[in-house]
């Protein structure tokens, strides 16, 4: 039973993702974000318990990826699909093409799956990442739909911004761009400067803007990773 605890927690991640999908198709973007956050919490805890109980397993690794595809790929993509279909001012087009535009959102789970498959066979990503982690991307999109839900129908600029961000973040997930790990092994400033700085920025963003602040925190994570690995002053 002890060795199954991490897998049970991973299944809780998947369950949270499934609820997030249902909330997306009800148009409840706030609930989507809450359940994706819950999924991220379980995604973090399964690793913690696996280390604590020394309960690593091949099935756990595969199960984790399958859960992440749903929670951080399908769920935020479903929310973005509904946002594009029902709430966004789309370009004026002829024929049936406009009906298919919202399906752009499902590039997110496609690239999330590819990202996770690459991660599972990449031995370089033990203490840091190559490319944007799938949970970070999923949290960004879940939060971003909350941000856009009130303004997407009032401006024709929103649609090209969404398209650019989808393309950029999908590429970033499968890229070799170095990204620092969010795990803090010791509660100290030294060696964890970026992690604590990001945590501070995330707390401030959420305090100022609520759930929409998560998206800004994820963007801060991307910027901090790029700056850390490409410092201006050497």
Secondary structure, DSSP 8 states (H G I E B T S, - for coil): -GGGHHHHHHHHHHHHHHHHHHHHHTT-HHHHHHHHHHHHHHHHHHHHHHHHHT---HHHHHHHHHHHHIIIIIHHHHHHHHIIIII-------TTHHHHGGGGGGHHHHHHHHHHHHHHH-TTTTSEEES--HHHHHHHHHHHHHHHHTTTTT-THHHHHHHHHHHHHHHHHHS--EEE----SSSSSTT-HHHHHHHHHHHHHHHHHGGGHHHHHHHHHHHHHHHHHS-S--
